[in-house]
Amino acid sequence: MAESELKNAIFNRRTVICIFTGFSSGLPFFILIQLVPAWLRKEGVGLAEIGLFSAVSLPYVWKFLWAPLLDRFQLPLLGLRRGWMLISQVLLLLSIAALPWLDIQSTLWTTAYLATAVAFFSATQDIVLDAYRRELLPDAELGFGNSVHINAYRMAGFIPGALSLILADNFDWNTVFAMTALFMLVGVVLTLCISEPPHPTRPRNLRQAVVEPFTEFFNRQGWRSALLILAFIFLYKLGDNMATALSTPFYIDLGFSLTEIGLIAKNAAFWPMLVGSIAGGIIMIKIGINRALWLFGAVQLVSILGFALLAHVGAVRWVLALVIGFEYLGVGLGTAASVAFIARTTSKRHTATQFALFTAIAALPRTLANTSTGFLVEQIGWESFFYVCALLALPGMALLLLVAPWHAKTDTGTEPQGARAAD
């Protein structure tokens, strides 16, 4: 890619939009996996119960079931994508702020139901943000745009994972959650400022919205190739999803205070995330998505072993900083590459439903396996648990030989063979 083309792919309005879509998408997710577990742990809830609490994120897995409705039906305001964005963002703001008003000692299940509602609204927002981004980005910018989106997504974790934890040492939980929820206004402002993207096709009826996205994918790829792709999407992030699921309770159990976790996370993660966002996107433009999956997957694996190192040495601040920094770099790069792969695999004719299906499969390991992580940690301990996570990362890497071979002649942003014909 020529230098002028590279600059055009990086410095444009679409990149700015990807920053805001990433932040708006990531904030509710990290509230559920960072702030809520910290709140529960501080209120005396056990690790096993916190692990089971991961089941509230099941809407992220099942979101493809109602994604066709978001493709088919348009709300009477702002257009097909922006209308659904706005309603989901407003509901997120209200439901997040309401979480700590329940007494978890006597109504833990009611709290779980409300947290599930947060996950449902968040998954709905993800459906339309992913579809919007796929329709917005040219093929050549899929790698960089999704890298920016993912790193902004993870940057949103600074709010519940750093700022909110520091606030929790000084304010009551009602105030902390209310202030955290207000950051959803970033998404609301984005929705009101952007324009509706063009939609190449729109289902004429519900049957087309439900059936055609699935038949198109399997017809385009073939059954064997399609099943391998789905298996890869499921396995590629399995190890690090498990490793990071209970990261905040892990830091607390090592003896770090909430303020220490918040300050160290903020300072140690910012620069690796910033560098990863820019460098990772440029690398994907330069070498392509396939090779990026190999390189970033290796870095991701090493970052998992960093957690085992921290569990071995204990509450050492500089090791915590090193682990958090490398985790934000490695896991962020791996996620960016996998989402770019998903975007490339998605047909523009069925963006919402296919993207929702693929990202739901990617989220399945976190939701199902993480319900047992608390029990697993209590049985084998933190250090052995992270070694198990590292082993679980290997099958996804092995599948790269079949779904994204290193020497495949695939351009960075082009769709898989057959996708253009389908579009």
C-alpha positions in Angstrom: 0.0 0.0 0.0 1.4 3.4 -1.0 2.1 5.9 1.7 -0.7 8.3 0.5 -3.2 5.4 0.6 -2.0 4.5 4.1 -2.5 8.0 5.4 -6.0 8.2 3.8 -6.9 4.9 5.5 -5.8 6.2 8.9 -6.6 9.9 9.0 -10.3 10.2 8.2 -13.6 10.8 9.9 -14.3 7.0 9.9 -11.4 6.5 12.3 -12.9 9.0 14.7 -16.3 7.3 14.5 -14.6 3.9 15.3 -13.1 5.4 18.4 -16.5 6.4 19.7 -18.2 3.2 18.7 -15.5 1.3 20.5 -15.9 3.3 23.7 -19.7 3.1 23.8 -19.6 -0.6 23.1 -16.9 -1.4 25.7 -18.2 0.6 28.7 -21.2 -1.6 29.7 -19.2 -4.8 29.0 -16.4 -3.8 31.3 -18.9 -2.6 33.9 -20.2 -6.2 34.0 -16.8 -7.9 34.1 -14.8 -5.4 36.2 -16.9 -3.1 38.3 -19.7 -5.6 39.2 -17.3 -8.4 40.3 -15.4 -5.8 42.5 -18.6 -4.6 44.0 -19.8 -8.1 44.7 -16.4 -9.2 46.2 -16.3 -6.1 48.5 -19.8 -6.9 49.6 -18.7 -10.4 50.7 -20.0 -12.5 47.8 -17.9 -15.7 47.2 -15.8 -16.4 44.2 -18.0 -19.3 43.2 -21.1 -17.0 43.1 -19.2 -14.3 41.3 -18.1 -16.9 38.7 -21.8 -18.0 38.3 -22.6 -14.3 37.9 -20.8 -14.5 34.5 -23.9 -16.2 33.2 -25.6 -12.8 33.1 -23.7 -12.1 29.9 -25.6 -14.8 28.0 -27.3 -12.1 25.9 -23.9 -11.6 24.2 -24.1 -15.2 23.1 -27.7 -15.2 22.0 -27.8 -11.8 20.3 -28.0 -13.3 16.8 -31.5 -14.5 17.7 -32.9 -10.9 17.7 -30.4 -9.4 15.3 -32.7 -10.1 12.3 -35.3 -7.9 13.9 -32.9 -5.0 14.0 -32.2 -5.6 10.3 -35.8 -5.8 9.4 -37.6 -3.2 11.5 -36.8 0.5 11.7 -37.8 2.6 14.7 -39.7 5.9 13.8 -36.6 8.0 14.5 -33.0 8.5 13.3 -33.0 5.6 10.8 -32.4 1.9 10.8 -29.1 1.8 12.7 -29.2 5.1 14.7 -32.7 4.6 16.1 -31.7 1.2 17.7 -28.4 2.8 18.9 -30.2 5.6 20.8 -32.8 3.5 22.5 -30.3 0.9 23.7 -27.9 3.6 24.9 -30.6 5.3 27.0 -31.7 2.0 28.5 -28.1 1.2 29.4 -27.6 4.5 31.2 -30.7 3.9 33.3 -30.1 0.2 34.1 -26.4 0.6 35.0 -27.2 3.4 37.4 -29.9 1.3 39.0 -27.7 -1.8 39.8 -26.5 -0.9 43.3 -29.9 0.2 44.6 -30.6 -3.5 45.2 -29.5 -5.2 48.4 -27.3 -8.0 47.1 -27.2 -9.8 50.5 -31.0 -10.5 50.3 -31.7 -10.1 46.6 -28.7 -11.5 44.7 -30.9 -13.1 42.1 -32.8 -9.8 41.5 -29.4 -8.1 41.0 -28.5 -10.9 38.5 -31.7 -10.2 36.6 -31.0 -6.5 36.3 -27.4 -7.2 35.3 -28.8 -9.5 32.6 -30.9 -6.6 31.4 -27.8 -4.5 31.2 -26.1 -7.3 29.1 -29.2 -7.5 26.8 -29.2 -3.7 26.1 -25.4 -3.8 25.6 -25.6 -6.8 23.2 -28.4 -5.0 21.3 -26.2 -1.9 21.0 -23.3 -4.1 19.8 -25.5 -5.5 17.0 -26.2 -2.1 15.5 -22.7 -0.7 16.2 -21.0 -3.6 14.5 -23.4 -3.4 11.5 -22.9 0.3 11.3 -19.1 -0.1 11.3 -19.2 -2.8 8.7 -21.3 -0.6 6.4 -19.2 2.4 7.1 -15.7 1.0 6.5 -14.3 0.3 3.0 -12.7 -3.2 2.7 -9.2 -1.8 2.8 -9.8 -0.2 6.2 -11.3 -3.2 7.9 -8.1 -4.1 9.7 -7.2 -0.6 10.9 -10.8 0.5 11.7 -11.5 -2.6 13.8 -8.2 -2.2 15.6 -9.1 1.3 16.5 -12.6 0.2 17.6 -11.3 -2.7 19.7 -8.6 -0.6 21.5 -11.2 2.2 22.2 -13.5 -0.6 23.4 -10.7 -1.7 25.8 -9.9 1.9 26.7 -13.5 2.2 28.0 -12.4 -0.4 30.6 -10.4 2.4 32.3 -13.7 3.9 33.5 -15.1 0.9 35.5 -11.6 -0.7 35.9 -9.7 2.3 37.2 -11.7 5.5 37.8 -14.7 3.8 39.3 -12.6 1.6 41.6 -10.8 4.7 42.9 -14.2 6.4 43.4 -15.4 3.3 45.3 -12.8 3.9 48.1 -14.3 7.4 48.6 -18.0 7.2 47.7 -20.9 4.8 48.2 -21.6 2.3 45.4 -24.8 4.2 44.4 -22.8 7.3 43.5 -20.1 5.2 41.8 -22.5 3.4 39.5 -24.4 6.6 38.7 -21.2 8.5 37.7 -20.1 5.5 35.7 -23.4 5.3 33.9 -23.2 8.9 32.8 -20.3 8.0 30.5 -22.9 6.3 28.2 -23.7 9.9 27.1 -20.6 9.5 24.9 -22.6 7.0 22.8 -25.7 9.1 22.8 -23.8 12.1 21.5 -22.2 9.9 18.8 -25.6 8.6 17.7 -27.0 12.2 17.3 -23.9 13.4 15.4 -23.3 10.7 12.8 -25.3 10.1 9.6 -27.1 6.9 8.7 -25.0 4.6 6.5 -26.2 3.2 3.2 -27.8 -0.2 3.3 -27.0 -2.3 0.2 -30.1 -4.4 0.8 -32.8 -4.7 3.4 -34.9 -7.8 4.1 -38.4 -7.4 2.7 -39.9 -9.8 5.3 -38.9 -11.5 8.5 -38.2 -14.8 6.8 -35.5 -13.2 4.7 -34.1 -11.5 7.7 -33.8 -14.7 9.6 -32.9 -17.4 7.1 -30.9 -15.8 4.3 -27.9 -14.6 6.5 -27.2 -18.2 7.5 -27.8 -19.9 4.1 -25.7 -17.2 2.4 -22.7 -17.8 4.7 -22.7 -21.6 4.3 -23.3 -21.5 0.5 -20.5 -18.9 0.1 -17.9 -20.8 2.3 -19.0 -24.4 1.8 -20.0 -26.5 4.9 -16.5 -27.7 5.8 -14.9 -24.3 5.5 -17.8 -22.6 7.3 -17.6 -25.0 10.3 -13.8 -24.6 10.5 -14.3 -20.8 10.6 -16.9 -21.1 13.3 -14.7 -23.4 15.4 -11.8 -20.9 15.0 -13.9 -18.0 16.1 -14.9 -20.0 19.1 -11.4 -21.1 20.1 -9.1 -18.2 19.2 -10.0 -16.1 22.3 -10.9 -19.0 24.6 -7.7 -18.9 26.8 -7.5 -15.2 27.3 -11.2 -14.8 27.8 -11.0 -17.2 30.8 -7.8 -15.7 32.1 -9.2 -12.2 32.2 -12.7 -13.0 33.4 -12.0 -12.7 37.1 -9.0 -10.4 36.9 -10.3 -7.9 39.4 -11.1 -10.4 42.1 -7.7 -12.0 41.4 -5.9 -8.7 42.1 -8.1 -8.2 45.2 -7.2 -11.7 46.5 -3.5 -11.0 46.0 -3.9 -8.1 48.5 -4.1 -5.0 46.3 -6.5 -2.2 47.3 -9.1 -0.9 44.9 -7.2 2.4 44.6 -3.9 0.5 43.8 -5.6 -1.5 41.1 -7.2 1.6 39.7 -4.1 3.7 39.6 -1.8 1.0 38.4 -4.3 -0.1 35.7 -4.7 3.5 34.5 -0.9 4.2 34.3 0.3 0.8 33.1 -2.3 0.2 30.4 -2.7 3.6 28.6 0.5 3.6 26.6 0.5 -0.1 25.6 -3.1 0.4 24.5 -2.4 3.5 22.5 0.7 2.0 20.8 -1.3 -1.2 20.2 -4.2 0.6 18.7 -2.0 2.5 16.2 0.7 -0.1 15.5 -1.7 -3.0 15.4 -3.9 -1.3 12.8 -1.0 -0.3 10.7 0.5 -3.8 10.9 -2.8 -5.3 9.6 -2.8 -2.9 6.7 0.8 -3.8 5.9 0.9 -7.6 6.4 -2.8 -8.5 6.2 -5.3 -9.9 8.6 -4.1 -13.5 8.3 -0.5 -12.9 9.4 -1.7 -10.5 12.1 -3.8 -13.3 13.6 -0.6 -15.4 13.9 1.6 -12.7 15.4 -1.0 -11.2 17.7 -2.1 -14.6 18.9 1.4 -15.4 20.0 1.6 -12.1 22.0 -1.8 -12.9 23.4 -0.6 -16.3 24.7 2.4 -14.7 26.4 0.1 -12.2 28.1 -1.8 -15.1 29.7 1.4 -16.5 31.1 2.0 -13.0 32.7 -1.0 -13.7 35.0 0.6 -16.9 36.1 3.8 -15.0 36.9 1.9 -12.5 39.0 0.1 -15.3 40.9 3.5 -16.8 41.6 5.3 -13.7 42.9 2.3 -12.2 44.8 1.3 -8.6 45.4 4.3 -6.9 43.7 3.2 -3.6 42.3 5.7 -3.4 39.4 4.8 -6.9 38.3 1.1 -6.0 38.4 1.9 -3.0 36.2 3.9 -5.2 33.8 1.1 -7.8 33.6 -1.7 -5.2 33.1 0.3 -3.3 30.4 1.2 -6.4 28.5 -2.3 -7.8 28.8 -3.8 -4.6 27.3 -1.3 -4.8 24.5 -1.5 -8.6 23.8 -5.1 -9.3 24.4 -6.1 -6.1 22.6 -4.1 -6.9 19.5 -5.5 -10.5 19.4 -9.1 -9.2 19.8 -8.5 -6.5 17.1 -7.3 -9.2 14.6 -10.1 -11.6 15.4 -12.8 -8.9 15.0 -11.2 -7.8 11.7 -11.3 -11.5 10.6 -15.0 -11.6 11.5 -15.7 -8.3 9.6 -14.0 -9.7 6.6 -16.0 -12.9 6.8 -19.3 -11.0 7.0 -21.3 -10.2 3.9 -22.5 -6.6 3.5 -25.9 -7.9 2.6 -26.5 -9.4 6.1 -24.2 -7.3 8.3 -26.2 -7.2 11.5 -27.2 -10.9 11.7 -23.9 -12.4 10.5 -21.8 -10.1 12.6 -24.0 -10.8 15.6 -23.7 -14.6 15.0 -19.9 -14.6 14.7 -19.3 -12.3 17.7 -21.8 -14.3 19.7 -19.8 -17.5 19.0 -16.6 -15.6 20.0 -18.3 -14.6 23.3 -19.6 -18.1 24.0 -16.4 -19.3 25.8 -16.4 -16.3 28.2 -20.0 -16.8 29.1 -20.1 -20.6 29.5 -16.6 -21.4 30.7 -16.4 -18.5 33.0 -19.4 -19.7 35.1 -17.0 -22.5 36.3 -13.8 -20.4 36.7 -14.6 -19.5 40.3 -15.0 -23.2 41.2 -11.9 -24.1 39.2 -9.7 -21.4 40.9 -10.9 -22.6 44.3 -9.9 -26.2 43.5 -6.5 -25.6 41.8 -5.5 -22.1 42.8 -4.8 -19.0 40.7 -1.4 -20.0 39.2 -2.4 -23.4 38.0 -5.6 -21.9 36.6 -3.7 -19.5 34.3 -1.6 -22.4 33.0 -4.8 -24.1 32.1 -5.9 -21.0 30.3 -2.6 -20.9 28.3 -3.2 -24.5 27.2 -6.7 -23.7 26.1 -5.3 -21.0 23.8 -3.4 -23.5 21.7 -6.2 -25.2 19.7 -7.3 -21.8 18.2 -3.8 -21.1 17.1 -3.6 -24.5 15.5 -6.7 -23.8 13.4 -5.0 -20.8 11.8 -3.3 -23.4 9.5 -6.6 -24.1 7.9 -8.6 -20.8 8.2 -5.9 -18.1 7.9 -2.7 -19.7 6.6 0.4 -17.5 6.8 1.2 -17.5 3.1 -2.4 -17.1 1.8 -2.7 -14.5 -0.9 -5.3 -12.4 0.8 -5.4 -8.6 0.9 -5.8 -6.9 4.2 -9.3 -5.7 3.7 -10.7 -8.0 1.0 -13.5 -10.5 1.9 -13.0 -14.2 1.6 -13.3 -15.8 -1.8 -16.9 -15.7 -2.9 -18.0 -12.9 -0.7 -17.9 -10.3 -3.4 -20.1 -12.4 -5.6 -22.5 -12.8 -2.8 -22.6 -9.0 -2.3 
